[in-house]
Amino acid sequence: MIRFVLRRLLAAAVLFLIVLTLAFAVVALAPGEPLAPADPRIPPEQAERLRALYGLDQPLPVQYLHWLGAVVLHWDWGQSYRTGQPVAELLFDALPPTLLLAGAALLAQYLLGIGLGLIAAFRPNSRLDLSVRVASLIVYALPTFWVGLMAVLVLAVGLGVAPAGGMTSAAGFELGPLAAALDVLAHLWLPALVLGLSMAGDIARYTRSSLIEFQATEAGRAARARGLSETRILLVHGLAHAAPRLLQLASVSAPLLLSGAVVAEAVFAWPGLGTATLLAIQSRDIPVVLAATAYGAALVIVASLVADLLLTRLDPRIRVE
């Protein structure tokens, strides 16, 4: 087990280094000048001083080595061109809202997906089963931004059952701890639901197929022969059989949730990593773009690593050398 963990950690470190290198290369080769003055009245000498201050007057290999060394050795991502704030501090403030949104979306997609998969598995090949499968495909095919806009238009603006955007109310800072937490939940549930719908259909189909597969196995027939109810067979034994496959889906859905969070945060004005990334791209704030890309990659790598480790504990058929 220790060798398995060490191999996974080494592979994660190499992958993270590759992501850092590719991100730097793509940003460096992008057209345009990051510190080009927007106002033509700004003297060229001032722009040159800024370039020298941020090291942009040096050759690209030198810039890359200095940047990589600062990141690896000190976790120093530099300063934001737009605000002058340290990038690590800026993203430290933006990361918790994104993790909260992604965690809530992960919970929503598994609750919806497993619930719909159970409904379909109770009556396979029925009209209800067909309806669940068709609805899952339709939801999976819909773009997140369109679903988010329709949710805001219908549920927030039309019916008023949720706030239209933001993470807290305007007077949220005046509320007590419990009221403030409830205020965040009121703002959270709609974007989390919209983001979670992106993978709920896949989870529903995997749950359905795993439960139907378990019913045909020797263990499923034995459980039925012992007189267990169909509900108990599916809820207890069937879901235990499906757990490894569902856990594998979690490692697949992590990057989709993080990429979808950029869109969901933009639609719902959620102050997270996606919003910070979009602002940085619009203003060509290169240090923030690079750091946000690296943070997103790190979250995906960690999620995949945790899923691999949990899978080795849940599935006895996996043998770790």
N, C-alpha and C positions, 0 to 999 in steps of 0.2 A: 504493500500500500504506500509506503514511504517513497519507493522508487517511482511509482505511478504519479504521486503528487509532485515530486521533483521534476519529472519529465513534463508534466502539464505546466508547471510554473516556468520552466525554461522555454517551452514553446510559447507561452503567453508573453514572456519578456521579448523574445525575438519578434513576435507578431507586432507588439506595441512599437518596437524600434522601426519596423518596416512602415507602419502607419505614420509615425512621425516623419520619416524620410520622404515618403510619398506626399504627405500634406505640405511639407516645406517646398518640395519641387513644384507641385501644382500651383501653389500661391506665388512662388518666385517667377514662374514662367507665364503667369497671367498677364494680359496686356494692361497697360496703365501704370501710373506712378502713385504709390501709396501716399506720399506726402506732397503731391502736387498741389499748389495753392489754388483753392477754389476762387479766390478773388485775384484778378490780374494786377491789382494795385500793390499786392504784397511783394516786396523786393526779392529778387532771386537769391540774394545773400542770406536772407532769413531762412529760405527753404533749404539752402545748402547747410546752414548751421544745424537745422533739424535733422537732416540726413546724417550728418556727422555725429550728432548726439545719439541717434538710434543705431548707428553702425551701418547705415544703408549705403555709405560711400565705399565700403570694402567689397572685395570680390565675393561672389556667392558661396564658394566653398568655405571661405573664412567666416562669413555670416552663419553658415550652417553649423560649423564646428563650435563657434561661440554660443550659438543658441542651444544646440544639443547638450553641450557641456553644462550650461546653466540649468537646463531642465533636469537632466539626469542627476547631477551632483547636488543641486540646491532647490529643485522644483521651482525655479524662478522663470516665469513666462514673460518677463519684461513688463513694460507699462503700456497702457492703452493709448493709442494715438489720439483718440477722440476725447477722453476725459483726463488722461494723465494718471489715472488710478492704477495701482498694481493689478495685473491681469488675474493673478491667483486670488486676490481679494475679491475682485469683481465676480469671478465665476464661483467662488465659495458662497457668495450671497445668492447666485442664480441656481446653483445645483440642488439645494433642498426642495424648492418648488417642483423642479422637474422629476426628482425621485418620488415625491409625493404623488404627482400626477401619474407617472408610469406605474407605481405600485398599485394605486387605486384602479388604473386601467387593467392591469394584470389580474387583479381580483375580480373585476367586473367581467372580463372575457372568460375566465374559468368558471365563474358561477353561471353565466349565461350558456357557455358552451357545454358544460357538463349537464346542466339542467335540460337543455334541448336534446342532447345526445341520449339521456335517459328516457325522455318522452318518446323519442323515435325508436329506441331499442325495445320498449315495452310492447310495441305493436309494429314489428318490422313489416315492410312492404304494404303498409296500410296507407290510406289517404293522409293520415296525420304524419306518418313517416315521410311520405313524399313531399308534403308541405314543408316540413322542417328542412329537408335537404335542399329544396328549391330556394327557400328563404335564406339558407346559409350561403348558397352560391351568389345570390343577388347582393346580400350585405357585403360579402367579400369583394365583389366587383365594384362597389360604389366608392368613389374617391373620398378620402377622409375630409378634405376641405369642403366638399359639397354637402356631406352629411352634417358637418359642423354648422355650416351656414343655414341649412334647413332647420336644424335643431334650435339655433338661436332665433330664427324667424318664427317658428311655430311655438316652441315650448317657452322660450324666454320672452320674446316680444308679444306673441299672440296670446298665449295662455298665462304668462307671468308666473310659471311654476319654478323658475330658476333665474338667477341673475344673468344678464346678457354677457358679462365678461368680468375680468379681474379675479383676484384671489381673495380679496376682502372688501367689505363695504367701506364707504368713505369715512364713517365714524367707527371703524373697527378698532382703532387704537384706544377708544374710550371704553371698550367692553371689558368685562372680567374674563378670566381664563376660560371658563366653560362656555360663555356666550361667544367669545372669540373663536373657540374651536368649532362650535356649531355654525358660526358664520363662514368659516373656511369650508366646512363640509357642504354648506348650501351652494357655495361657488364651485366646489370640486366635482360634484356627482355628475353633472351634465358633460363637461369635457372628458371625464374619465369614462363615461358610458360611450361617448362617440369614439374615443380612441380605442376602447376595448372591443368595439364591434368589428374592428378590422381583422381580428383573429378568432373571434368567437365562433364563426362558421366552421373554420378548420377544426377547432377543438370539438365542436358538436359532431362532425363527421368521424373524427378519430375515436371519440367516446362511443358512438353508435357501433362502429365496426368492431371495436375491441369487445364490447359487451355481447354482441351477436356471436363473435368468434368464441368467446368464453362459454356461451351456452352450448356450443357444439363440442367442447372439449370433454375429456373424461372427468375432469374436476367438476365441470358444470353438471354433467349427467349424474355424478355421484351426489352432489348437493341436492339435486332434484329428487333423487331416490331416497334421501334421508328425510324427505317430507318438508324441506324448507320452502317457504313461500317464494314466488317469483320476485317479489319486491326485495326480500332479503338477499336472494342470490345475486341480483343485479347491484344493489346498493353496497353490499359488503364484499362479496367475493369477486363480483365482476369489476368493480372499481379498483380493487386491489390488483387485479390482473392488468387493468389498463394504466395503472399508475406510472410504470416506467416509460411507456410511450408518451403519456401526457407530460411527463417531466422533460423528455427530449424536446417536445414542442415549446416548452418554456425557454430553452436556449435559442430556439429559432425565432420566437416572438420578441425576444429582447431587442434585437436591432430594429425590428419593425416598429416596436413601440417607441424607441428613441427617435427614429427618423420621423415617425408620425407625430411625435410630440412637438416637433418644430412647426408643423402645420396646425395642430390643435392649439398650441400656445398663441400662434398668430391670429387664429379665428376668435379665440376666447380671451385675448389680451392677458394671457397667463404669464406672470413675470419669471420665466425660467430660463434654462439654458438655450432653448430654441429661440426665444425672443432676443436674448443677448447675441446669439449668432447672426440672426437676421439684421439686427442693427449694425453689427460689425461688418457684415458683407456690404450693406448699403453705403457705409462710410469708409470702406476699405481699411478697416482697423485690423491690420494683419496679425498682430500678436494675439488678439482676442479670437480671431478666426482659427488660428493654429491651435490655441489652447482648447477652444471649444471642440474642435475636431478630435483632439487627443483625449479629452475627457469623455466624449461619446464613445470612442473606441475602447477606452479603458473600462467603461461600464459594460459594454458588450462582452469584452474578454472575461471580465470577472463573472458575469452572469453565466457564460458558457462553462467556465471552470467550475463554478458551484454546481451547475446542473450535472456535469460529468461526475463530480464527487458523490453527489446524492444518488445518481443512477447506479453507481457501483455498490451502494448500500441497499438499494431497493430491489435490484435484479440479481438474484443469485446465479443466473446463467453467465454473468460476466465474470471472467477470471482475470485478476490483475496480477501480473508477474512481479 
